[in-house]
Amino acid sequence: MTGDAIASVDVQGSGLSAIQSVRAIDGLRKRTAGFAVQQWFSSEQSYFAMLDAAERKMRLLATVGDDTLPIDAALGYGGIAVGQDRVIYAARWDKASAGVVVCDLGSKKRWKIGDAGKLYNYLYMSADGSNILVSHLDLSTGKMSTWYGREADNFTLRPVPGIEGVAPGTIRFSPSGNALAFYNEKGLLFQELP
């Protein structure tokens, strides 16, 4: 209650002594007031999408330590996921163009992936930023399909076996990016990616 901070919890401890402050984020919270989307990778790396009222767009920003880095500007973001020094995000830049981008903060390299104009959702990224997972919900059929991509293949999307044209469900992606779990009305599927 004395300020905003990233904290760690010692599960073996008890009471207040089990909670340790890792990084004070009061200054960061002031700089990112009004965020709409927020993801933390670590205490030193975070990603925010915020409204830029003057331009009537959303700005996607990364913070590394105390530095704030611009990533993109769009009408809106359908989701973001992060890995080490990378972010994957779905954006609508204008009424006619949308897509998914993987951005590497260090090299400033960008990969536009998937079908241009398709609204992907349920974005996931492995902890090291080398593997991704995206889904698309076809509103006309009510069916969901999911694809994976790897940096080694320039994030070319390939269908996940067993999750093509199925009833929507919940996905969890492993930190390694090599496996996932999918749950819908048909049950629970554990899938190792090819």
C-alpha positions as CSV (number, residue, x, y, z in Angstrom):
1,M,0.0,0.0,0.0
2,T,3.0,2.3,0.1
3,G,3.6,2.2,-3.7
4,D,3.4,0.2,-6.9
5,A,6.0,-2.5,-7.3
6,I,6.7,-5.8,-8.9
7,A,7.1,-8.3,-6.1
8,S,8.2,-11.9,-5.6
9,V,6.6,-14.2,-3.1
10,D,8.5,-16.9,-1.1
11,V,6.0,-19.7,-1.0
12,Q,7.9,-21.2,1.9
13,G,7.6,-18.0,3.9
14,S,4.6,-16.5,5.7
15,G,3.2,-13.1,6.4
16,L,4.7,-9.9,5.0
17,S,8.3,-11.3,5.3
18,A,7.4,-13.7,2.4
19,I,6.8,-10.7,0.0
20,Q,9.9,-9.1,-1.4
21,S,9.9,-6.0,-3.6
22,V,11.8,-6.6,-6.9
23,R,11.2,-3.3,-8.7
24,A,9.4,0.0,-7.9
25,I,7.1,0.9,-10.8
26,D,5.6,4.2,-9.6
27,G,7.4,6.2,-12.3
28,L,6.5,3.7,-15.0
29,R,2.8,3.7,-14.0
30,K,2.8,7.5,-14.2
31,R,4.4,7.4,-17.7
32,T,1.9,4.7,-18.9
33,A,-1.3,6.1,-17.3
34,G,-4.3,5.1,-19.3
35,F,-2.9,1.8,-20.7
36,A,-5.4,-0.5,-22.4
37,V,-3.3,-3.6,-22.7
38,Q,-0.4,-4.6,-20.5
39,Q,2.0,-7.6,-20.5
40,W,5.0,-8.2,-18.3
41,F,7.9,-10.4,-19.3
42,S,10.0,-9.7,-16.2
43,S,10.4,-7.0,-13.7
44,E,12.6,-5.1,-16.2
45,Q,10.6,-5.7,-19.4
46,S,6.9,-4.8,-20.1
47,Y,4.7,-3.9,-23.0
48,F,1.7,-1.4,-23.0
49,A,-0.9,-0.3,-25.6
50,M,-2.1,3.2,-24.8
51,L,-4.5,5.7,-26.4
52,D,-2.9,8.6,-28.1
53,A,-5.9,11.0,-28.1
54,A,-4.2,13.5,-30.4
55,E,-3.8,11.0,-33.2
56,R,-6.8,8.9,-32.3
57,K,-4.7,5.8,-32.4
58,M,-3.3,3.3,-29.9
59,R,0.4,3.3,-29.3
60,L,2.2,0.0,-28.5
61,L,5.2,0.7,-26.3
62,A,7.9,-1.4,-24.6
63,T,9.7,-0.6,-21.4
64,V,13.1,-2.0,-20.8
65,G,14.3,-0.8,-17.4
66,D,13.5,2.9,-17.4
67,D,13.6,3.3,-21.2
68,T,10.3,3.5,-23.1
69,L,10.5,2.3,-26.8
70,P,7.8,2.9,-29.4
71,I,6.8,-0.3,-31.3
72,D,3.7,0.6,-33.4
73,A,0.6,2.8,-33.8
74,A,-2.7,1.3,-34.8
75,L,-6.5,1.8,-34.4
76,G,-6.5,-1.0,-32.0
77,Y,-4.8,-4.2,-30.8
78,G,-6.5,-7.6,-30.7
79,G,-3.9,-9.0,-28.2
80,I,-0.3,-9.2,-27.4
81,A,2.1,-11.9,-26.0
82,V,5.7,-11.5,-25.1
83,G,8.9,-13.5,-24.9
84,Q,12.5,-12.4,-24.1
85,D,13.0,-9.1,-26.0
86,R,10.1,-9.9,-28.4
87,V,6.4,-9.1,-28.7
88,I,3.8,-10.6,-31.0
89,Y,0.7,-8.5,-31.5
90,A,-2.5,-8.4,-33.6
91,A,-3.3,-4.9,-34.9
92,R,-5.8,-3.1,-37.1
93,W,-4.0,-0.2,-38.7
94,D,-7.0,1.1,-40.6
95,K,-10.5,-0.2,-41.7
96,A,-8.9,-2.2,-44.5
97,S,-5.7,-3.6,-43.0
98,A,-5.1,-5.8,-40.1
99,G,-2.4,-8.4,-39.3
100,V,-0.1,-10.0,-36.8
101,V,3.5,-8.8,-36.3
102,V,6.4,-10.3,-34.4
103,C,8.9,-7.6,-33.3
104,D,12.4,-8.0,-31.9
105,L,13.3,-5.1,-29.7
106,G,17.1,-5.4,-30.0
107,S,17.4,-5.9,-33.8
108,K,14.2,-4.0,-34.6
109,K,13.5,-6.8,-37.0
110,R,9.8,-7.4,-37.8
111,W,7.9,-10.3,-39.2
112,K,4.4,-9.8,-40.6
113,I,2.8,-13.2,-40.4
114,G,-0.4,-14.9,-41.5
115,D,-3.0,-13.8,-43.9
116,A,-3.2,-10.0,-44.3
117,G,-6.6,-8.7,-43.1
118,K,-7.4,-11.8,-41.0
119,L,-8.1,-11.0,-37.4
120,Y,-6.1,-13.4,-35.3
121,N,-6.6,-13.8,-31.6
122,Y,-5.3,-16.0,-28.7
123,L,-1.6,-15.0,-29.3
124,Y,1.1,-16.9,-27.5
125,M,4.9,-16.7,-27.5
126,S,7.5,-19.0,-26.0
127,A,9.6,-17.6,-23.1
128,D,12.6,-17.2,-25.5
129,G,10.6,-15.6,-28.2
130,S,11.3,-18.2,-30.9
131,N,8.0,-20.0,-31.1
132,I,4.5,-18.5,-31.5
133,L,0.9,-19.7,-31.5
134,V,-2.1,-17.8,-33.1
135,S,-5.8,-18.7,-33.5
136,H,-8.6,-17.4,-35.6
137,L,-12.3,-17.5,-34.8
138,D,-14.5,-17.6,-37.9
139,L,-17.6,-15.8,-36.9
140,S,-19.6,-17.1,-39.8
141,T,-19.1,-20.7,-38.8
142,G,-18.4,-20.3,-35.1
143,K,-15.3,-22.5,-35.6
144,M,-11.7,-21.9,-34.4
145,S,-8.4,-22.8,-36.0
146,T,-4.9,-22.6,-34.5
147,W,-1.4,-22.3,-36.1
148,Y,2.1,-22.4,-34.8
149,G,5.2,-20.7,-36.2
150,R,8.9,-20.9,-35.4
151,E,11.6,-18.3,-35.9
152,A,13.7,-20.9,-37.8
153,D,11.0,-20.8,-40.5
154,N,10.5,-17.0,-40.4
155,F,7.3,-17.7,-38.3
156,T,5.5,-19.3,-41.2
157,L,2.2,-20.4,-39.8
158,R,1.4,-24.2,-39.9
159,P,-1.8,-25.7,-38.6
160,V,-1.8,-27.4,-35.2
161,P,-3.0,-31.0,-35.6
162,G,-6.4,-31.4,-33.9
163,I,-7.3,-27.7,-33.7
164,E,-8.5,-26.9,-37.2
165,G,-12.2,-25.9,-37.6
166,V,-13.2,-26.9,-34.1
167,A,-15.6,-25.5,-31.5
168,P,-13.8,-22.6,-29.6
169,G,-11.9,-23.4,-26.5
170,T,-9.2,-22.4,-24.1
171,I,-5.5,-22.8,-25.0
172,R,-2.3,-22.9,-22.9
173,F,1.1,-22.8,-24.5
174,S,4.2,-24.3,-22.8
175,P,7.0,-21.9,-21.9
176,S,9.3,-23.8,-24.4
177,G,6.8,-23.4,-27.2
178,N,6.9,-27.0,-28.1
179,A,3.5,-28.2,-26.7
180,L,0.1,-26.9,-25.8
181,A,-3.1,-27.9,-24.1
182,F,-6.5,-27.2,-25.6
183,Y,-9.9,-27.6,-23.8
184,N,-13.3,-27.3,-25.4
185,E,-16.7,-29.1,-25.2
186,K,-15.0,-32.2,-26.7
187,G,-12.5,-32.5,-23.9
188,L,-8.9,-31.9,-23.2
189,L,-6.2,-32.2,-25.9
190,F,-2.4,-32.2,-25.1
191,Q,-0.5,-31.6,-28.3
192,E,3.3,-31.7,-28.9
193,L,4.0,-29.5,-32.0
194,P,5.7,-31.2,-35.0
